[in-house]
Amino acid sequence: KPWRERGDPSTSIDGIVTALRTRFAGIAGATMVPFNPPAIPGLGTTGGFDLRIQARNGQSQQQLAETIRGIVVAGTQTPGLAGVFSTFTADIPQFYLDVDRKKAELLGVSPGSNFATMQAHLGSSYVDDFNIFSRVFQVRVQDEPEFRSRSQDIERLHVRSQSGDLVSLQAIATLT
């Protein structure tokens, strides 16, 4: 409906953005921030400011998360600030994969193949474009979430060697 025909506050732009924030907050594993784009690009209120927190005294990830939560709460209670958030979370596990490049080379696996395999399975990888209904769509591949959320999912990956053989990622890398 045109804006002038919208009498209910929930159909105003602020009502729509608020409803979207509520819906998006319920999506686990994602951070989405809806906002009303400015009428003149670059002159909006969404740019805000950027704040960096550093653990200079050896604080844990959980301690940093607690500090950030306190800053966000204080920010949301400060007049003139809206939509205060942080993308930091201590709840997401972090892994380190140490690739033995010499062993990989001996098995005919290039570093690029390692990273392309992990990108396609654990993230996503662009394949191609296709046209249908007068629109261009991108084709991307990625594993379903249940096959890329645990450390065992990284260990089950195989990389194609230059000879065409599949080499287990576990044979050339150590996960910690």
Disulfide bonds with the S-S distance in Angstrom:
none
